[in-house]
Amino acid sequence: MQFAPNSISGKRLTQYGISSKALKKTHVYSMPWQPMPALTIPVPFSGSIILIRRDLLDVAFDGELTDSPSLAPLVHRFCHAHQRLEWGLFKYLWRHLMTRIYRQGVSLKHRHTERECYQAERLVIEHHEMNAHEDYFTNDQ
């Protein structure tokens, strides 16, 4: 599936910082089973492909993504798709390879290739936690 920037799912993803260019150039496929939760595969001429476990996608009956914390892994993967578009295929692969080879005592979450993606994921989760607290206090009265 591909999310158009003017669709409901596209607007939800752009709300969390995903560019419309990344939405247009990325295809998302939900897999019934795969060993890792999600994976971004850079494709030479067309952009990226995101493979994500089916149980991680929260899709409503109308086929649109629901606005929930389950968007976090998808936002993380779209961040990588944006990196691929911004840096180009060779630089993207080179930076990720060098980041994994030369660790230098820095955890994966704090390296330059992953930092902004984990931050985007954290912002989605914090947004929904904050809204859950607001709903709790407004419904309490």
LINZICOR-V270008 format. One record per residue. RES is the residue in one small letter. PHI is phi in whole degrees, -180 to 180 (999 if undefined). BURIAL is # if it has 9 or more other C-alpha atoms within 8 Angstrom, else .. D_FIRST is the distance of its C-alpha to the first C-alpha in Angstrom with 2 decimals. Layout:
# LINZICOR-V270008
RES&PHI&BURIAL&D_FIRST + RES&PHI&BURIAL&D_FIRST
This chain:
# LINZICOR-V270008
m&999&.&0.00 + q&-131&.&3.74 + f&-100&#&6.67 + a&-74&#&9.71 + p&-60&#&12.93 + n&-95&.&14.67 + s&-81&.&12.41 + i&-62&.&13.72 + s&-64&#&11.15 + g&-63&#&11.67 + k&-67&#&15.35 + r&-65&#&15.45 + l&-72&#&14.12 + t&-69&#&16.51 + q&-61&.&19.20 + y&-101&#&19.17 + g&96&.&19.54 + i&-81&#&16.18 + s&-76&.&16.79 + s&-68&#&15.08 + k&-65&.&15.37 + a&-66&#&13.41 + l&-65&#&10.55 + k&-70&#&10.79 + k&-101&#&11.29 + t&-124&#&8.85 + h&-107&#&5.71 + v&-114&#&5.14 + y&-124&#&6.14 + s&-91&#&8.52 + m&-109&#&11.78 + p&-66&.&14.70 + w&-153&.&17.16 + q&-157&.&17.65 + p&-65&.&20.79 + m&-111&.&19.53 + p&-59&.&17.43 + a&-153&#&14.91 + l&-149&#&15.04 + t&-107&#&14.22 + i&-112&.&14.83 + p&-75&#&16.14 + v&-109&#&15.80 + p&-53&.&18.96 + f&-109&.&18.10 + s&-117&.&14.55 + g&129&#&13.93 + s&-143&#&12.26 + i&-124&#&9.93 + i&-109&#&9.75 + l&-105&#&10.59 + i&-135&#&11.46 + r&-62&#&13.58 + r&-59&#&12.47 + d&-73&.&15.62 + l&-87&#&14.84 + l&-89&#&11.94 + d&-104&#&13.79 + v&-108&#&11.87 + a&-78&.&14.30 + f&-63&.&15.14 + d&-83&.&13.66 + g&90&.&10.07 + e&-94&#&10.64 + l&-71&#&11.43 + t&-83&#&15.19 + d&-84&.&17.49 + s&-147&.&18.99 + p&-63&.&20.00 + s&-70&#&17.02 + l&-75&#&15.16 + a&-58&#&17.61 + p&-65&#&16.08 + l&-70&#&12.74 + v&-63&#&15.06 + h&-59&#&17.07 + r&-69&#&14.39 + f&-67&#&13.37 + c&-63&#&17.14 + h&-66&#&17.33 + a&-63&#&14.78 + h&-66&#&17.10 + q&-59&#&20.07 + r&-61&#&18.91 + l&-70&#&18.64 + e&-75&.&21.91 + w&-89&#&23.96 + g&92&#&22.79 + l&-64&#&21.86 + f&-64&.&25.44 + k&-64&.&26.44 + y&-61&#&23.36 + l&-64&.&24.11 + w&-64&.&27.83 + r&-63&#&27.74 + h&-68&#&25.72 + l&-66&.&28.05 + m&-66&.&31.15 + t&-64&#&30.11 + r&-83&.&29.95 + i&-79&.&33.14 + y&-100&.&35.32 + r&-77&.&34.91 + q&53&.&38.23 + g&74&.&38.27 + v&-104&.&35.30 + s&-68&.&32.65 + l&-58&.&29.04 + k&-65&.&28.07 + h&-106&.&30.70 + r&-83&#&30.06 + h&-63&.&29.04 + t&-82&#&25.65 + e&-113&#&24.62 + r&-57&#&26.69 + e&-70&#&24.55 + c&-72&#&21.39 + y&-68&#&23.46 + q&-66&.&25.00 + a&-63&#&21.73 + e&-62&#&20.84 + r&-65&#&24.40 + l&-64&#&24.28 + v&-63&#&21.42 + i&-65&#&23.52 + e&-64&.&26.72 + h&-60&.&25.39 + h&-77&#&24.65 + e&-67&.&27.92 + m&-65&.&29.83 + n&-67&.&28.42 + a&-66&.&29.28 + h&-68&.&32.81 + e&-64&.&33.17 + d&-64&.&32.11 + y&-64&.&34.62 + f&-75&.&37.43 + t&-77&.&36.79 + n&-82&.&36.57 + d&-74&.&39.67 + q&-79&.&42.05
